[in-house]
Amino acid sequence: MSTQDQARALASRHQYTVKNREQSALSRMAAEIGVSSETAVRNQPRSAGMS
């Protein structure tokens, strides 16, 4: 695997990890205020630079 491929894989994994962490936090906050986690995740604004 080339250095460029390794960098791409690392960036992709980091993006996935950040998104997962944000969704987990959002689901916990939704549960605290009584909103379903599905509704909260569906209505989550997209982060800048993320697709």
Helices and strands as residue ranges (DSSP letters): H 3-33, H 37-42
